[in-house]
Amino acid sequence: MSTITESVNVTVPIRAAYDQWTQFETFPEFMEGVEEIRQLDDTTVRWRTRIAGVTREFDARITEQLPDERVAWKSLDGPEHAGVVTFHRLDDTTTRVTAQLEFAPEGLAEKAGDRIGALTHRVKGDLRRFKTFIESRGVQTGGWRGQVDRPGP
């Protein structure tokens, strides 16, 4: 498993940053290689990606969601990965968004890309594009304020 941790400061209140992040269907607007995300129910999202000419479709389960704090997920099928995005209030109008991803590269191309830091570069770019996306609007395009509690032991 490989781990990537990247952060970006966005000039919007924490609620706006968090609420926008919960609008998974907008991810293709700022995430490179993401063609579509559909929320199937409160805790399941279907992803379709196209990276280096390879299209993949897979489901992920939201394992924890705490408003204005964090969204965590784990893949159910397809490429093995998990992650958490956390939101930290820096002041009334600035929020630090931190993404931590764990993934198991599949195949020769993904393993080579992992060794040269291609995914780290992609995550940095996605966070920069999220910053531009939310700051250019000034407000979120929607939000889900529900909570998903981490399963017990």
Secondary structure, 3 states (H helix, E strand, C coil): CEEEEEEEEECCCHHHHHHHHCCHHHHHHCCCCEEEEEEEECCEEEEEEEECCEEEEEEEEEEEEECCCEEEEEECCCCCEEEEEEEEEEECCEEEEEEEEEECCCHHHHHHHHHCCHHHHHHHHHHHHHHHHHHHHCCCCCCCCCCECCCCC
